[in-house]
Amino acid sequence: MPNIEEQRRVYYDFELELEAYNLKGIVQKFPNHFHDYYVIGFVEGGRRHLWCRGKEYDVAAGDLLLFNPRDNHCCGPVNGENLDYRAVNIKPEIMEQAVQEITGKKYLPHFDRSVVYQSETAPSVNTLYQSIVEKAPKMEREENLFFLLEQVIGEYTTPIDEIAVPEPNPQIQMLCEYMEKHFYENITLDELLSMTSFGKSYLLRTFTKETGVSPYRYLQNVRLKQAKKLLEQGETPVDVSGMTGFSDQSHFTNFFKEFIGLTPKQYQRIFQQPAGPGSAAKE
């Protein structure tokens, strides 16, 4: 493969409260994980094998990717090809507000597919991405966001009256809530097991089936979410590593980059930029 300079960029739009993400020249694998926000992205170049919600996909340039909050997914390169990927990350509360403006109904939409091959919507993602990067006027950025959301909501989401809300297993839900509250502690599998009526093997199978990730991976994702919040608030990476239950800063840095694609310091720089509509972290 051609030697392409690796670039990792995240831009944050403080007015729209959106992240615009770009990974270029990347061959890194991303392990099974989830986000607490919506992701609308597209592949600009390179092929990837993607696993999402129990299904497998081979994606390439022009394909649209859609992740709901908590959709577990992972991906790796095909034949070592370099990835060029762009995306916007949208918080649930921002999505809900936009959906109400668009549909007149207040609800959280649910993408009914993870991949749309050769989608005509991909250029709209790029238009929004570029307007954030170039710090276009707020009106232009807002228009681009709403035009994009109108497309994806109208074409790729389940109608509101058909959205099924699965009944969670109360014991699994209890374990999730416990890890959300005690993420900074050295939680053990035996400790979780003692809170349920399950056997160890059944607990692992049931938890993974319901959440899409293992208990330890779930805990890692919770710690990552909390670490991002603390970094955004200005806490130093070394302090954040201890505050979120990591054994040392090196472990924290490696873990953060493995999942986010940036080091903690690079991520934090987004929120240390001069005031303005958007700031960027670059590598």
C-alpha positions as CSV (number, residue, x, y, z in Angstrom):
1,M,0.0,0.0,0.0
2,P,1.1,3.6,-0.6
3,N,2.8,5.3,2.3
4,I,0.1,7.9,3.4
5,E,0.9,10.3,6.2
6,E,-1.3,9.4,9.2
7,Q,-3.7,12.1,10.4
8,R,-6.0,12.1,13.4
9,R,-8.2,15.2,13.8
10,V,-11.2,16.0,16.0
11,Y,-12.9,19.3,15.8
12,Y,-15.5,20.4,18.4
13,D,-18.2,22.9,17.5
14,F,-19.0,24.7,20.7
15,E,-22.1,26.3,19.3
16,L,-23.7,23.2,17.9
17,E,-22.1,20.9,20.5
18,L,-20.9,18.5,17.8
19,E,-17.7,16.6,17.2
20,A,-16.4,16.4,13.7
21,Y,-13.9,13.4,13.3
22,N,-11.4,12.6,10.7
23,L,-9.0,9.6,10.6
24,K,-6.7,9.5,7.5
25,G,-4.0,7.0,6.6
26,I,-5.0,4.8,9.6
27,V,-4.5,1.1,9.7
28,Q,-5.3,0.8,13.4
29,K,-7.8,-1.8,14.6
30,F,-10.6,-0.6,16.9
31,P,-11.7,-3.1,19.5
32,N,-15.3,-3.9,20.4
33,H,-16.8,-0.8,22.1
34,F,-19.8,1.5,22.1
35,H,-20.5,5.3,22.3
36,D,-23.1,7.2,24.3
37,Y,-23.8,9.4,21.3
38,Y,-25.0,9.0,17.7
39,V,-22.4,8.6,14.9
40,I,-23.0,9.5,11.3
41,G,-19.9,8.8,9.2
42,F,-18.7,7.8,5.8
43,V,-15.7,6.1,4.3
44,E,-13.7,8.4,2.0
45,G,-11.1,5.8,1.2
46,G,-9.8,2.4,2.1
47,R,-11.7,-0.8,2.9
48,R,-12.7,-2.0,6.4
49,H,-14.3,-5.1,7.9
50,L,-16.9,-3.9,10.4
51,W,-18.8,-5.8,13.1
52,C,-21.8,-4.0,14.5
53,R,-24.7,-5.4,16.5
54,G,-23.9,-9.0,15.6
55,K,-23.6,-8.4,11.9
56,E,-20.5,-8.2,9.6
57,Y,-19.9,-5.7,6.8
58,D,-17.2,-4.9,4.3
59,V,-17.2,-1.2,3.8
60,A,-15.4,1.0,1.2
61,A,-15.3,4.5,-0.2
62,G,-18.8,6.0,-0.4
63,D,-20.4,3.9,2.3
64,L,-22.4,5.5,5.1
65,L,-22.0,4.3,8.7
66,L,-24.8,4.8,11.3
67,F,-24.4,4.0,15.0
68,N,-27.0,4.5,17.6
69,P,-25.9,5.2,21.2
70,R,-24.7,1.9,22.8
71,D,-24.4,0.1,19.4
72,N,-21.4,-2.1,20.0
73,H,-19.0,-2.3,17.1
74,C,-15.4,-2.9,16.1
75,C,-13.4,-2.8,12.8
76,G,-10.1,-3.6,11.2
77,P,-8.4,-2.9,7.8
78,V,-8.8,-5.1,4.8
79,N,-5.5,-6.1,3.3
80,G,-3.7,-3.5,5.4
81,E,-5.4,-0.6,3.5
82,N,-5.3,2.9,4.9
83,L,-8.5,4.3,6.2
84,D,-9.9,7.8,5.4
85,Y,-13.0,8.3,7.5
86,R,-15.0,11.3,8.5
87,A,-17.9,11.5,10.9
88,V,-20.0,13.7,13.1
89,N,-20.8,12.7,16.7
90,I,-24.2,13.9,18.0
91,K,-25.2,13.8,21.7
92,P,-28.6,12.3,22.4
93,E,-30.0,15.5,23.8
94,I,-28.9,17.4,20.7
95,M,-30.4,14.7,18.4
96,E,-33.7,14.8,20.4
97,Q,-34.0,18.5,20.1
98,A,-33.3,18.4,16.3
99,V,-35.7,15.6,15.8
100,Q,-38.5,17.6,17.5
101,E,-37.7,20.5,15.2
102,I,-37.9,18.3,12.2
103,T,-40.8,16.0,13.0
104,G,-42.7,17.9,15.6
105,K,-42.3,14.9,17.9
106,K,-39.9,14.6,20.8
107,Y,-38.2,11.2,20.7
108,L,-34.8,9.6,20.2
109,P,-34.6,8.0,16.7
110,H,-33.2,4.6,16.1
111,F,-31.1,3.8,13.0
112,D,-32.5,0.7,11.4
113,R,-29.2,-0.2,9.7
114,S,-25.5,0.3,10.4
115,V,-24.2,0.5,6.8
116,V,-25.7,2.1,3.7
117,Y,-23.6,1.1,0.7
118,Q,-22.8,3.8,-1.8
119,S,-25.1,6.2,-0.1
120,E,-26.2,9.5,-1.6
121,T,-26.2,10.9,2.0
122,A,-22.5,10.7,2.4
123,P,-21.8,14.0,0.7
124,S,-24.1,15.7,3.2
125,V,-22.0,14.4,6.0
126,N,-18.9,15.8,4.3
127,T,-20.7,19.2,3.8
128,L,-21.4,19.4,7.6
129,Y,-17.9,18.2,8.4
130,Q,-16.3,20.8,6.2
131,S,-18.4,23.6,7.5
132,I,-17.4,22.8,11.1
133,V,-13.7,22.5,10.1
134,E,-13.8,25.8,8.2
135,K,-15.7,27.6,11.0
136,A,-18.5,28.6,8.6
137,P,-21.2,31.0,9.9
138,K,-23.5,29.4,12.5
139,M,-26.5,29.6,10.2
140,E,-24.7,27.6,7.5
141,R,-23.6,25.0,10.0
142,E,-27.1,24.7,11.4
143,E,-28.6,24.3,8.0
144,N,-26.1,21.6,7.1
145,L,-26.9,19.7,10.3
146,F,-30.7,19.9,9.7
147,F,-30.4,18.9,6.0
148,L,-28.3,15.9,7.0
149,L,-30.6,14.8,9.8
150,E,-33.7,15.2,7.7
151,Q,-32.2,12.8,5.2
152,V,-31.1,10.1,7.7
153,I,-34.3,10.3,9.8
154,G,-36.5,10.1,6.8
155,E,-34.6,7.2,5.1
156,Y,-32.7,5.2,7.7
157,T,-34.6,5.3,11.0
158,T,-37.4,3.1,12.4
159,P,-40.8,5.0,12.5
160,I,-41.5,6.2,16.1
161,D,-44.6,3.9,16.5
162,E,-42.5,0.9,15.6
163,I,-39.5,1.5,17.8
164,A,-39.3,-1.5,20.2
165,V,-37.9,-0.9,23.6
166,P,-36.6,-4.2,24.9
167,E,-37.3,-5.1,28.5
168,P,-33.9,-5.2,30.2
169,N,-32.8,-8.0,32.5
170,P,-33.1,-6.4,35.9
171,Q,-30.0,-8.1,37.3
172,I,-27.9,-7.1,34.2
173,Q,-29.3,-3.6,34.5
174,M,-28.3,-3.5,38.2
175,L,-24.7,-4.5,37.3
176,C,-24.5,-1.8,34.6
177,E,-25.7,0.8,37.1
178,Y,-23.2,-0.4,39.7
179,M,-20.3,0.0,37.3
180,E,-21.5,3.4,36.2
181,K,-21.3,4.5,39.9
182,H,-18.2,2.6,40.9
183,F,-16.1,2.8,37.7
184,Y,-13.0,4.1,39.6
185,E,-12.9,1.1,41.9
186,N,-11.1,-2.2,41.3
187,I,-14.3,-4.2,40.5
188,T,-13.9,-7.9,40.2
189,L,-16.0,-10.5,38.4
190,D,-16.7,-12.2,41.7
191,E,-17.9,-9.0,43.1
192,L,-20.4,-8.6,40.3
193,L,-21.4,-12.3,40.6
194,S,-22.2,-11.9,44.3
195,M,-24.9,-9.4,43.3
196,T,-26.8,-11.9,41.1
197,S,-28.2,-15.3,41.2
198,F,-26.2,-16.3,38.1
199,G,-23.3,-18.7,37.7
200,K,-20.1,-17.1,36.3
201,S,-20.4,-18.6,32.8
202,Y,-24.1,-17.7,32.6
203,L,-23.4,-14.1,33.8
204,L,-20.8,-13.6,31.1
205,R,-23.0,-15.0,28.4
206,T,-26.1,-13.1,29.5
207,F,-24.4,-9.8,30.0
208,T,-22.6,-9.9,26.7
209,K,-25.8,-10.9,24.8
210,E,-27.8,-8.0,26.4
211,T,-25.2,-5.2,26.2
212,G,-23.1,-6.4,23.2
213,V,-19.9,-6.3,25.3
214,S,-18.4,-8.3,28.2
215,P,-18.6,-6.9,31.7
216,Y,-15.0,-5.8,31.7
217,R,-15.4,-4.1,28.3
218,Y,-18.5,-2.4,29.6
219,L,-16.5,-1.1,32.5
220,Q,-13.7,0.1,30.2
221,N,-16.3,2.1,28.1
222,V,-17.7,3.7,31.3
223,R,-14.2,4.7,32.4
224,L,-13.5,6.1,28.9
225,K,-16.7,8.2,29.0
226,Q,-15.8,9.6,32.4
227,A,-12.2,10.2,31.4
228,K,-13.3,12.3,28.4
229,K,-15.5,14.4,30.7
230,L,-12.7,15.0,33.1
231,L,-10.2,15.9,30.3
232,E,-12.8,18.3,28.9
233,Q,-13.0,20.0,32.3
234,G,-9.2,20.5,32.4
235,E,-8.0,17.7,34.6
236,T,-4.5,16.5,33.7
237,P,-4.2,13.1,32.0
238,V,-2.1,11.8,34.9
239,D,-4.8,12.8,37.4
240,V,-7.6,11.4,35.1
241,S,-5.9,8.0,34.9
242,G,-6.1,7.6,38.7
243,M,-9.6,9.1,38.9
244,T,-11.0,6.6,36.5
245,G,-9.5,3.4,37.8
246,F,-6.5,2.8,35.5
247,S,-3.4,1.2,37.0
248,D,-1.1,3.9,35.6
249,Q,-0.9,6.7,33.1
250,S,0.8,4.5,30.4
251,H,-2.1,2.0,30.5
252,F,-4.6,4.9,30.4
253,T,-2.9,6.5,27.4
254,N,-2.6,3.3,25.4
255,F,-6.3,2.4,26.2
256,F,-7.6,5.9,25.3
257,K,-5.8,5.9,21.9
258,E,-6.8,2.4,21.1
259,F,-10.5,3.3,21.4
260,I,-10.6,7.0,20.5
261,G,-7.7,7.2,18.0
262,L,-6.1,10.2,19.9
263,T,-4.0,10.4,23.0
264,P,-5.6,12.0,26.1
265,K,-3.4,15.1,25.6
266,Q,-4.5,15.4,22.0
267,Y,-8.1,15.0,22.9
268,Q,-7.9,17.6,25.7
269,R,-6.4,20.2,23.3
270,I,-9.8,20.5,21.6
271,F,-11.1,22.1,24.7
272,Q,-8.1,24.3,25.4
273,Q,-8.4,26.3,22.2
274,P,-9.2,30.1,22.0
275,A,-12.9,30.8,22.1
276,G,-14.7,30.4,18.8
277,P,-17.2,28.2,17.0
278,G,-14.9,25.3,16.6
279,S,-11.6,23.9,17.9
280,A,-9.4,21.1,16.7
281,A,-7.0,18.4,18.0
282,K,-4.5,17.2,15.6
283,E,-1.7,14.6,15.4
